[in-house]
């Protein structure tokens, strides 16, 4: 990767008003960021080792007749004890980013990265055995649909005991006691009955709690939660989110929360990474992102969130759809849908660059919401 690319991760969120500005009719704007200053390098050197560090992650799937690019240079860093939201429309690359981080990809996947490290270990060079020892024990995943994630022919307790046995943790009575403790920590009622139950005998909310409990069994350092409330009604979803945040704060593990729901991100996450067409287009703290979004795509997502106030006006939308063939795009992938697009945007792809400490955007004209005449 070019040395001009800014190496930044995800960001936090605050209020709901988008930043406004006027777009000058000029192309005299910097395109890319610069290398970190000496002071920044010293700060990064003194910082704790990230739980997950991704730099320049690229992913493509090789078919019989064509190669489809899914990720085109993802940069994402998650610190110890931090909750980072990964947001964007369907097809932006959120789920495959999480799967790539765990190397849970099909044989047709072609994965490359400048850096792909978990706790300082290079995930690209680990063999299958080493990866299996990390998955479930140090990095756990909460999948979108708990009904399909559990095996229907084994009880919940048996499947959780298998997780402990696979990682040489507790066995026998000690395993059952560990399962009881974790089940109780996620608010599961009647733990003994649930341990004896088969997946089809539990409600969606109870299955999701069982999924979270399974993820917590081996005391992981990172949990990747992929749309953990998609199949739940709003009341149960709110309970699951509150539970996940409480456990994260109590246990001190890190979270990558993959979602399209900005309301979820605002309640749960410390920082946010906005994905579009296989790239991070904006990253910031949650508070800063909601207060003053810098990328026009982020502003569009926030404007499309339904409001309950009578003066909110009609619901806004982003015209068009996410491109499917991102490998053939020239210029900014968001240009065809952007309300402030300029000629430069169609010709040059903007890289993610630092705007201020802990804030970055991949836009030639960040913060601009109005085109001047």
C-alpha positions, 0 to 999 in steps of 0.5 A, spaced: 500 500 500 502 507 498 505 510 504 500 516 503 494 512 506 492 514 513 492 508 517 486 509 522 481 505 525 474 506 527 470 512 530 465 514 536 458 518 535 455 524 538 449 528 536 444 528 530 445 534 526 450 534 520 455 538 519 454 543 514 458 547 509 459 550 502 463 546 497 468 550 493 468 550 485 476 547 486 480 541 485 485 544 490 484 539 496 489 534 498 487 527 496 491 523 501 493 523 508 501 523 510 505 519 514 504 519 521 508 525 525 514 523 529 509 525 535 504 520 533 509 514 532 511 515 539 504 515 542 502 509 538 508 505 540 506 507 547 499 505 546 497 497 548 497 492 543 491 492 539 486 486 540 485 486 532 489 490 527 487 490 520 491 494 515 489 494 507 485 488 507 483 486 501 478 480 499 475 477 492 472 471 491 474 467 485 468 464 480 469 460 474 468 466 470 470 472 474 473 475 480 468 479 485 472 484 489 468 484 496 473 488 500 478 493 497 483 496 503 479 495 509 483 499 515 480 497 522 483 497 529 480 495 536 483 497 542 483 492 549 476 493 552 473 497 546 466 496 543 467 498 535 461 499 531 461 497 523 456 500 519 453 500 512 448 498 508 447 491 506 453 489 501 458 494 504 462 488 506 461 488 514 460 481 515 465 479 510 470 483 514 468 480 521 469 473 517 475 475 514 478 477 521 477 470 523 479 467 517 472 463 516 472 464 509 470 459 503 476 456 498 474 461 493 476 467 497 483 470 496 485 474 502 491 479 502 492 484 507 498 489 509 497 487 517 492 482 520 493 481 527 490 479 533 493 481 539 500 482 536 499 475 532 499 475 524 493 471 522 495 470 515 501 466 517 497 461 522 496 454 520 489 451 521 490 448 528 493 455 531 487 458 528 482 453 531 485 454 538 484 462 537 477 461 534 472 460 540 477 461 545 480 468 544 475 470 539 468 468 539 463 470 534 455 471 535 452 470 528 446 473 525 441 467 526 442 463 532 437 458 530 442 456 524 448 457 529 446 451 533 446 444 531 438 441 532 440 434 534 444 436 540 442 439 547 444 446 548 448 444 554 452 438 550 454 443 545 456 448 550 460 443 553 463 441 547 466 448 546 469 447 553 472 441 551 475 443 544 479 448 547 482 444 553 478 448 558 473 445 564 470 438 563 465 434 567 462 437 573 466 443 572 464 444 565 457 444 567 458 449 573 461 453 568 455 453 563 451 455 569 455 461 571 455 463 564 448 462 563 446 466 569 450 472 567 446 473 561 440 472 564 437 466 562 431 463 566 431 456 568 438 454 567 437 447 568 431 446 563 435 450 558 441 446 558 437 440 557 433 443 551 434 442 544 435 449 540 427 448 537 425 448 544 427 455 545 424 462 543 429 467 539 431 471 545 433 465 549 437 462 543 440 469 542 442 469 550 445 462 549 449 464 543 452 470 547 453 465 553 457 460 548 461 466 546 463 468 553 464 460 555 472 461 554 473 468 556 475 471 549 478 477 548 474 479 542 467 478 540 465 479 533 457 480 534 454 480 527 447 483 527 446 480 534 438 482 534 436 482 527 431 476 528 428 479 535 423 484 536 424 491 539 423 489 546 428 483 546 433 486 542 433 492 547 434 487 552 440 483 548 444 490 547 443 492 554 446 485 556 452 485 551 454 492 553 453 490 561 457 484 560 463 487 555 464 493 561 464 488 566 468 482 563 473 487 559 473 484 552 472 488 546 467 488 541 466 488 533 459 490 533 456 489 525 450 492 524 446 497 519 442 500 525 445 506 527 441 507 533 444 500 536 451 503 535 449 509 538 447 505 545 453 500 545 459 503 541 465 507 543 467 508 536 464 507 529 467 505 522 462 506 516 463 502 510 461 503 503 463 498 497 468 494 501 472 500 504 472 504 511 469 511 508 469 514 515 471 513 522 470 517 529 468 516 536 461 515 536 459 522 539 463 525 534 460 521 528 453 523 530 455 530 532 458 532 525 459 527 520 464 528 515 462 523 509 456 525 505 454 517 505 455 518 513 450 524 513 445 520 508 445 514 513 443 519 519 438 523 515 435 516 513 434 514 521 426 515 522 425 521 527 419 521 532 418 529 533 413 532 529 417 537 526 422 531 523 419 532 516 419 526 510 424 521 511 430 522 507 433 516 502 439 515 499 438 514 491 441 508 488 444 502 491 451 499 493 455 497 487 456 490 486 462 490 482 467 494 486 473 492 483 472 496 476 470 502 479 474 509 477 474 514 482 470 515 488 465 509 489 459 513 492 460 518 487 454 516 483 449 517 489 453 523 492 449 530 493 456 534 492 459 530 487 465 534 483 469 532 477 475 530 481 470 525 485 469 521 479 476 521 477 480 520 483 478 515 489 479 518 495 483 514 501 482 514 508 486 520 511 486 523 518 482 530 519 484 530 526 486 526 532 481 519 532 477 522 526 478 520 519 474 520 512 475 518 505 472 524 501 476 529 497 471 534 500 469 532 508 464 536 511 461 539 505 454 538 505 452 544 500 455 545 493 456 553 491 454 556 485 
